[in-house]
Amino acid sequence: PSILMLCEQGKTRLDDPVALFIPEFGTQGKHTITIRHLMTHTSGLPDHMEFWKEPLKGKQIVDRICGLELAGGRQPGKQVVYSDLGFILLGEIVERVTGSNIKQFSEEKVFEPLGMSETYFLPPERLKHRIAATEFREGLGQVVWGEVHDENAYAMGGIAGHAGLFSTAADTARYALMWLNRGRLGETRILGRNAVLAAIKEQAGLEERRALGWMLKSRTFSSGGDFLSKLAFGHTGFTGTSLWCDPVENLAVILLTNRVHAGREGNAHIRLRARFANAVSAAIEKS
């Protein structure tokens, strides 16, 4: 919710050009790309690039993104293409506006106020035994365990807008409840009601339904299963994680796995998410 919080503070607007905050981004036809485009994955940027192989590190990756052309002649706002690059830029905007990186900002403004005491970028070594390992990485010569799995985020020091967050089901539930309660958890308010309603509303107006950072129930197959309401919103993670929230049922469906431990090939986890969501939905007592 970091960008939404900055919007509420009047420091950013959804339709501000990205180049207003990252001037060097406004080249190669990218000057019309807005924060809203990044949050809805309609910027026209590539979905993913292996910057870590170049090899680039830290802010070099942001610089590289700023020099890119739009992918395949795409135009902003015309097509949904999930882009890690866009969320790397959103993390950079948070840092340039506030002076705090996404780790510092999230800890101070989100995790600590919500009591998410076991949610981390860069989890401490003392918690390693509680962290599920992901896959063997050739470059490291070992299984990735207790460190971010995404190679670009690893090259950025484990602090990035698109990957690197570690949490528990209990902490994720606190986060979900904040969204289901329209920005509040107990006496703590993180976002205003109107910001939450805007964030979970369809924004892209395209075949693939997208809200602000969230995916919505698809018109065809959805990882949220068959029975969540049309107002449900959620997100998935490459390593096998999933969160769906249904404001109609006041329900959160959380599935945290390390499905890449045996290798990243295969997609059985995609249908597992949907079956899991169906099972949770079926367990609800109807009044």
QUIURTA-V203055 format. One record per residue. N is the residue number from 1. RES is the residue in one small letter. PHI is phi as a letter, one per 20 degrees, with the letter a starting at -180 (none if undefined). OMEGA is omega in radians with two decimals (none if undefined). D_CENTER is the distance of its C-alpha to the mean C-alpha in whole Angstrom. Layout:
<<N	RES	PHI	OMEGA	D_CENTER> <N	RES	PHI	OMEGA	D_CENTER>>
This chain:
<<1	p	none	-2.99	10> <2	s	g	-3.13	11> <3	i	f	3.12	12> <4	l	f	3.10	13> <5	m	f	3.10	15> <6	l	f	3.07	17> <7	c	f	3.13	18> <8	e	f	3.13	20> <9	q	e	3.14	21> <10	g	m	-3.11	22> <11	k	e	3.05	21> <12	t	b	2.97	19> <13	r	c	-3.09	19> <14	l	f	-3.09	17> <15	d	e	2.98	19> <16	d	f	3.02	20> <17	p	f	3.08	20> <18	v	g	-3.10	18> <19	a	f	3.06	21> <20	l	f	-3.11	22> <21	f	d	3.10	20> <22	i	c	-3.01	20> <23	p	g	-3.09	24> <24	e	f	3.10	24> <25	f	f	-2.99	21> <26	g	f	3.12	24> <27	t	c	3.05	25> <28	q	l	3.09	26> <29	g	m	-3.08	25> <30	k	e	-3.03	22> <31	h	f	-3.13	23> <32	t	e	-3.13	23> <33	i	f	-3.09	19> <34	t	d	3.04	17> <35	i	g	3.12	14> <36	r	g	3.10	14> <37	h	g	3.13	14> <38	l	f	-3.06	11> <39	m	f	3.13	9> <40	t	d	3.14	11> <41	h	l	3.11	11> <42	t	c	-3.06	15> <43	s	f	-3.02	16> <44	g	n	3.08	18> <45	l	f	3.07	16> <46	p	g	-3.13	16> <47	d	f	-3.06	14> <48	h	a	3.04	14> <49	m	c	-3.08	17> <50	e	e	-3.12	19> <51	f	f	-3.08	19> <52	w	f	3.13	20> <53	k	e	-2.98	23> <54	e	f	-0.17	25> <55	p	e	3.07	24> <56	l	d	3.12	22> <57	k	c	3.01	21> <58	g	l	-3.08	19> <59	k	f	3.05	20> <60	q	g	3.14	21> <61	i	f	3.07	18> <62	v	f	3.12	17> <63	d	g	-3.13	21> <64	r	f	3.11	21> <65	i	f	-3.12	18> <66	c	f	-3.12	20> <67	g	e	-3.08	23> <68	l	f	2.91	22> <69	e	e	3.05	23> <70	l	f	-3.03	21> <71	a	f	3.01	21> <72	g	l	3.13	24> <73	g	m	3.14	25> <74	r	f	3.07	22> <75	q	d	3.13	22> <76	p	g	3.06	20> <77	g	n	-3.04	19> <78	k	d	-3.04	21> <79	q	b	3.06	19> <80	v	e	3.02	15> <81	v	c	-3.10	14> <82	y	g	-3.04	10> <83	s	c	2.98	10> <84	d	g	-3.05	9> <85	l	f	3.13	11> <86	g	f	-3.12	10> <87	f	f	2.96	7> <88	i	f	3.13	10> <89	l	f	3.11	12> <90	l	f	3.06	10> <91	g	f	3.11	10> <92	e	f	3.10	14> <93	i	f	3.10	15> <94	v	g	-3.10	14> <95	e	f	-3.10	16> <96	r	f	-3.13	19> <97	v	f	-3.01	19> <98	t	d	-3.03	20> <99	g	n	3.10	21> <100	s	d	3.09	18> <101	n	f	-3.02	16> <102	i	f	3.08	12> <103	k	f	-3.11	14> <104	q	f	-3.11	17> <105	f	f	-3.10	15> <106	s	f	3.13	13> <107	e	f	-3.06	16> <108	e	f	-2.98	18> <109	k	e	-3.06	17> <110	v	c	-2.99	14> <111	f	f	-3.11	15> <112	e	f	3.11	19> <113	p	f	-3.12	20> <114	l	e	-3.12	18> <115	g	m	3.13	20> <116	m	e	-2.98	17> <117	s	f	3.13	19> <118	e	c	3.10	18> <119	t	c	-2.98	14> <120	y	b	2.54	14> <121	f	e	-3.14	13> <122	l	l	-3.14	17> <123	p	f	-3.11	18> <124	p	f	-3.11	22> <125	e	g	-3.09	24> <126	r	f	3.14	26> <127	l	d	-3.04	23> <128	k	g	-3.10	23> <129	h	f	3.13	25> <130	r	d	-3.08	23> <131	i	d	3.11	20> <132	a	f	3.11	20> <133	a	f	3.08	20> <134	t	d	-2.99	19> <135	e	d	3.06	21> <136	f	f	3.12	24> <137	r	d	-3.08	23> <138	e	g	-3.08	26> <139	g	f	3.13	26> <140	l	e	-3.09	25> <141	g	m	-3.12	28> <142	q	a	3.07	27> <143	v	f	3.08	24> <144	v	f	-3.04	21> <145	w	b	-3.14	21> <146	g	n	3.07	19> <147	e	c	-3.09	17> <148	v	f	-3.12	14> <149	h	f	-3.10	15> <150	d	f	-3.03	13> <151	e	f	3.12	16> <152	n	f	3.10	15> <153	a	f	3.08	13> <154	y	f	3.13	16> <155	a	f	3.10	18> <156	m	e	3.09	16> <157	g	n	3.12	18> <158	g	n	3.13	15> <159	i	c	-3.08	13> <160	a	b	-3.10	10> <161	g	f	-3.01	7> <162	h	d	-3.06	6> <163	a	a	3.01	7> <164	g	o	-3.09	10> <165	l	e	3.09	9> <166	f	d	3.14	12> <167	s	b	3.06	13> <168	t	d	3.09	16> <169	a	f	-3.12	16> <170	a	f	3.11	18> <171	d	f	3.11	16> <172	t	f	3.09	13> <173	a	f	3.09	16> <174	r	f	3.11	16> <175	y	f	3.14	13> <176	a	f	3.14	13> <177	l	f	3.07	17> <178	m	g	3.13	16> <179	w	f	-3.14	14> <180	l	f	3.12	17> <181	n	e	3.06	20> <182	r	l	3.02	19> <183	g	n	-3.06	17> <184	r	c	2.96	20> <185	l	c	-3.03	20> <186	g	m	3.13	24> <187	e	e	-3.08	25> <188	t	e	3.08	22> <189	r	d	3.13	21> <190	i	e	-3.13	17> <191	l	c	3.02	17> <192	g	f	-3.10	20> <193	r	g	-3.09	20> <194	n	f	3.09	20> <195	a	f	3.12	17> <196	v	f	-3.13	16> <197	l	f	3.09	18> <198	a	f	-3.06	17> <199	a	f	-3.09	13> <200	i	d	3.12	14> <201	k	e	3.12	16> <202	e	g	-3.05	16> <203	q	d	-3.00	16> <204	a	f	-3.12	17> <205	g	m	-3.11	20> <206	l	c	-3.08	20> <207	e	g	3.07	20> <208	e	e	-3.02	17> <209	r	e	-3.14	16> <210	r	c	2.99	12> <211	a	d	-3.11	12> <212	l	e	-3.09	10> <213	g	n	-3.11	6> <214	w	e	2.88	8> <215	m	e	3.12	10> <216	l	d	3.12	13> <217	k	g	-3.12	16> <218	s	f	3.06	18> <219	r	f	3.10	21> <220	t	d	3.14	22> <221	f	e	3.10	20> <222	s	c	3.06	17> <223	s	f	3.05	15> <224	g	e	3.09	16> <225	g	n	-2.99	20> <226	d	d	-2.90	23> <227	f	d	3.04	23> <228	l	f	-3.08	21> <229	s	f	3.11	22> <230	k	f	3.13	21> <231	l	e	-3.12	19> <232	a	f	3.11	16> <233	f	c	-3.09	13> <234	g	a	3.08	10> <235	h	a	3.10	7> <236	t	c	3.09	8> <237	g	c	-3.02	8> <238	f	g	-3.07	11> <239	t	f	3.05	13> <240	g	o	-3.11	13> <241	t	d	-3.12	11> <242	s	b	3.03	11> <243	l	c	3.02	11> <244	w	c	3.12	13> <245	c	c	3.11	14> <246	d	c	-3.10	18> <247	p	f	3.12	19> <248	v	f	-3.14	23> <249	e	e	-3.03	23> <250	n	l	-2.98	21> <251	l	c	2.99	20> <252	a	d	3.11	17> <253	v	d	-3.04	16> <254	i	c	3.10	15> <255	l	c	-3.12	15> <256	l	d	3.14	15> <257	t	c	3.01	16> <258	n	d	-2.98	17> <259	r	g	-3.13	18> <260	v	e	-3.09	18> <261	h	g	3.13	21> <262	a	e	-3.10	24> <263	g	p	-3.03	22> <264	r	e	3.12	19> <265	e	f	3.11	22> <266	g	n	-3.11	22> <267	n	c	3.14	20> <268	a	f	-3.11	21> <269	h	f	-3.10	18> <270	i	f	3.13	17> <271	r	f	3.06	20> <272	l	f	3.13	20> <273	r	g	-3.12	17> <274	a	f	3.13	19> <275	r	f	3.11	22> <276	f	f	3.12	21> <277	a	f	3.10	19> <278	n	f	-3.13	23> <279	a	f	3.11	25> <280	v	f	3.13	23> <281	s	f	-3.11	24> <282	a	f	-3.10	27> <283	a	e	-3.09	28> <284	i	f	3.07	28> <285	e	f	3.10	31> <286	k	e	-3.14	32> <287	s	e	none	34>>
